[in-house]
């Protein structure tokens, strides 16, 4: 008897929690060569790679469903050329990522992690922290996540500033067209822009110098947006007051220099890692796939 379920390829980066619900709907494969002519769908994560060669090798492919909002590993041009759908899971992770950005900022300024570690080791008296309120907060990126961060930061902030591809006149915050100018005008620079070739190392030595020795960098977007070597150099020479990082250039490897710094708060790419957020992301992956195979438009397609 022929299995009526469509064939689906799970590519590296797809979360393990998707496997059981996908297996109810699809015949799952982990190697494209196992059923190259039959595979009609791909499921992956935000760091997954689906390049032109893989797409070309799957003649029946109809949809690529990503568990996340990152798509720099997906060859969108190759997908468009074949009329292959590409779906993400936006919005459902916005609040969790924005919450973490604020948590990292406050943790850096108030020395929460280093003080927790010192107290557990038997200490009590700790060096003075720095006030978080009254800071000028710069957002590099003003999409859904950038706006959610700005709304959370506004009660603390002296001013909210941002740069993005274009000004958003409907927003109440001050737009600066240049990233270096944004860094110079900010006390805290929060990276919330999409990754990819266009933003690789956008936060470079010049931007960090503009942020200055009292400045703090927070990155909850993609590691390669920040020149990690330049960041380490700035932190080591006192050219930056601190950093809060959820993402890194070569994940899961984190430079030893960052691990040794008390003025840095580190998180292992946990922006969307809440039970509620991950459940909603998985549900949206399934909703996109279910809609497509019912002949309907997936709810969060970008191609």
C-alpha positions in Angstrom: 0.0 0.0 0.0 1.4 3.4 -0.9 1.9 5.8 2.0 -0.4 8.8 1.2 1.7 11.2 3.2 4.0 13.6 1.3 7.7 13.3 1.6 9.5 15.9 3.7 13.2 16.5 4.2 14.4 17.6 7.7 17.6 19.6 7.2 20.2 20.3 9.9 18.9 23.1 12.2 15.3 21.8 12.4 14.3 21.6 16.0 13.8 18.0 17.4 10.4 19.0 18.8 9.1 19.3 15.2 9.8 15.7 14.4 6.8 14.0 16.1 4.1 16.2 14.7 5.7 16.3 11.3 5.9 12.5 11.2 2.1 12.4 11.6 1.7 14.3 8.4 4.8 13.4 6.3 7.2 10.7 5.4 10.4 12.1 6.9 13.9 12.0 5.4 17.2 13.3 6.7 19.2 12.9 3.6 18.0 14.3 0.3 19.4 11.5 -1.8 17.1 9.0 0.0 14.0 10.2 -1.9 15.2 13.1 -4.1 12.5 12.8 -6.7 9.7 12.5 -4.2 10.5 15.2 -1.6 7.9 17.9 -1.7 8.7 19.9 1.4 11.7 20.9 3.5 11.5 21.8 7.2 14.4 23.6 8.9 15.4 26.2 11.5 16.6 29.8 11.3 20.3 28.7 10.8 19.5 26.0 8.2 21.1 26.1 4.8 18.9 25.4 1.7 21.1 26.4 -1.2 20.6 26.4 -4.9 22.2 23.0 -5.3 19.9 21.4 -2.8 16.8 23.0 -4.4 18.0 21.9 -7.9 18.4 18.4 -6.7 14.8 18.1 -5.5 12.6 18.4 -8.6 9.3 17.9 -6.7 10.0 20.5 -4.0 7.1 22.8 -3.3 7.7 24.5 0.0 10.5 25.3 2.5 9.1 25.8 6.0 11.5 27.5 8.5 11.1 27.4 12.3 12.4 30.9 12.9 12.8 34.3 11.3 16.3 33.9 9.9 16.5 33.1 6.2 20.0 34.1 5.2 20.8 30.4 4.6 17.9 30.0 2.1 18.5 30.8 -1.6 15.4 32.8 -2.1 16.2 33.6 -5.7 16.4 29.8 -6.5 13.1 29.3 -4.7 11.4 32.1 -6.6 12.7 30.7 -9.9 10.9 27.4 -9.2 7.8 29.0 -7.5 8.7 27.3 -4.3 7.0 28.7 -1.2 9.3 29.8 1.7 7.7 30.4 5.1 9.0 31.7 8.4 7.5 32.0 11.9 7.5 35.8 12.5 5.7 37.7 15.3 5.2 34.7 17.6 8.8 35.1 18.8 8.8 38.9 18.9 8.0 39.4 22.5 10.4 36.8 23.8 13.3 38.2 21.8 12.4 41.8 22.9 12.2 40.7 26.6 15.7 39.1 26.3 17.1 42.3 24.8 15.9 44.3 27.8 17.1 41.6 30.2 20.6 41.6 28.8 20.8 45.4 28.9 19.7 45.6 32.6 22.0 42.7 33.5 25.0 44.5 32.0 24.3 47.8 33.7 23.4 46.3 37.1 26.1 43.6 37.1 23.4 41.0 37.8 25.4 37.9 36.6 28.8 38.8 38.1 27.1 39.8 41.4 25.1 36.5 41.5 28.3 34.6 40.9 30.2 36.5 43.6 27.4 36.0 46.2 27.2 32.3 45.5 31.0 32.2 46.2 30.5 33.7 49.6 31.0 37.4 48.8 28.8 40.2 49.8 30.3 43.6 49.0 30.4 44.3 45.3 31.6 47.1 43.1 29.1 49.7 42.2 26.9 49.0 39.1 25.7 51.7 36.7 22.2 53.2 36.5 20.1 51.9 33.6 17.4 54.5 33.6 17.9 57.7 31.7 20.0 56.2 28.9 19.7 57.0 25.2 18.8 53.7 23.5 19.7 53.2 19.9 18.1 50.5 17.8 19.8 49.2 14.8 16.8 47.8 13.0 13.2 48.9 13.5 11.1 45.9 12.4 8.6 44.1 14.6 11.3 43.1 17.1 13.0 46.5 17.1 9.7 48.2 17.8 8.9 45.8 20.6 12.2 46.5 22.2 11.7 50.3 21.8 8.3 50.1 23.5 9.8 48.2 26.4 12.8 50.5 26.7 10.8 53.7 26.5 9.9 53.9 30.3 13.6 53.7 31.1 15.0 55.8 28.3 16.0 59.4 28.0 15.4 59.0 24.3 14.8 56.2 21.7 16.7 56.5 18.4 17.0 54.1 15.5 18.4 53.5 12.1 16.9 51.3 9.4 16.6 51.1 5.6 14.2 54.1 5.8 12.5 56.3 8.3 9.1 55.2 9.7 7.1 58.4 10.0 4.4 56.7 12.0 6.8 55.9 14.8 7.5 58.5 17.6 11.2 57.8 17.9 14.1 59.8 16.2 15.5 58.4 13.0 19.2 58.6 12.1 20.2 57.5 8.6 23.7 56.4 9.6 24.7 53.6 11.9 27.8 55.3 13.1 25.9 58.5 13.9 23.3 56.3 15.8 26.1 54.7 17.9 27.6 58.1 18.7 24.2 59.4 19.8 23.4 56.3 22.0 24.4 55.0 25.4 23.1 51.6 24.6 23.1 50.2 21.0 20.8 47.2 20.5 21.2 45.2 17.3 17.8 44.0 16.0 18.4 44.0 12.2 18.2 41.0 9.9 21.4 39.1 9.2 22.9 38.2 5.9 25.6 39.6 3.5 24.2 43.2 3.6 24.7 43.5 7.4 27.7 41.3 7.9 30.1 43.2 10.3 28.0 46.3 10.0 28.8 46.9 13.7 32.6 47.3 13.1 35.4 49.0 14.9 34.3 52.4 13.8 30.8 51.9 15.1 32.1 50.6 18.4 34.5 53.6 18.7 31.5 55.9 18.1 29.6 54.1 20.9 32.5 54.8 23.1 33.9 53.8 26.5 30.6 54.4 28.3 28.6 52.6 25.7 27.0 49.1 25.9 26.3 46.8 23.0 23.4 44.4 23.0 23.0 41.8 20.2 19.9 39.6 19.9 19.9 39.4 16.1 22.7 37.5 14.3 26.3 37.1 15.5 28.0 38.0 12.2 26.4 41.5 12.2 29.0 42.4 14.8 32.7 42.2 14.1 33.5 39.9 17.0 37.2 40.5 16.9 36.7 44.3 17.0 34.2 43.9 19.8 36.7 41.9 21.9 39.4 44.4 21.2 37.2 47.3 22.3 36.2 45.6 25.5 39.8 44.6 26.3 41.1 48.1 26.0 38.2 49.8 27.8 36.8 51.2 24.6 33.3 49.9 25.5 31.7 49.6 28.9 30.1 46.2 28.3 28.1 43.9 26.1 25.1 41.6 26.3 25.2 38.9 23.6 22.7 36.2 22.7 24.4 35.4 19.3 27.9 34.8 18.1 29.8 34.7 14.8 30.7 31.0 14.9 27.9 29.4 17.0 28.0 27.4 19.2 31.7 28.4 19.7 32.1 31.4 21.9 35.6 33.1 22.1 37.4 32.5 25.4 38.1 36.2 25.7 34.4 36.9 26.0 33.9 34.1 28.5 36.5 35.7 30.8 35.0 39.2 30.8 32.9 40.3 33.8 31.5 43.2 31.9 29.9 40.9 29.3 26.6 38.9 29.8 26.3 35.9 27.5 23.3 33.8 26.5 23.4 30.7 24.2 21.1 32.0 21.4 18.0 31.9 23.6 16.0 34.7 22.1 12.9 32.7 21.3 13.6 29.9 23.8 10.6 29.9 25.9 8.1 27.0 26.1 5.3 29.3 24.9 7.3 30.8 22.1 8.7 27.5 20.8 5.2 25.9 20.9 3.8 28.8 18.9 6.6 28.6 16.4 6.1 24.9 15.9 2.4 25.4 15.4 3.0 28.0 12.8 5.4 25.7 10.9 2.7 23.1 10.8 0.0 25.6 9.9 2.1 26.8 6.9 2.7 23.2 5.7 -1.0 22.2 6.3 -2.3 25.2 4.4 0.0 24.6 1.4 -0.9 20.9 1.1 -4.6 21.9 1.3 -4.0 24.2 -1.7 -4.3 27.4 0.4 -1.8 30.2 0.9 0.4 29.6 3.9 -0.2 32.2 6.6 3.4 33.5 6.9 5.0 33.0 3.5 7.7 35.4 2.3 8.0 33.8 -1.2 
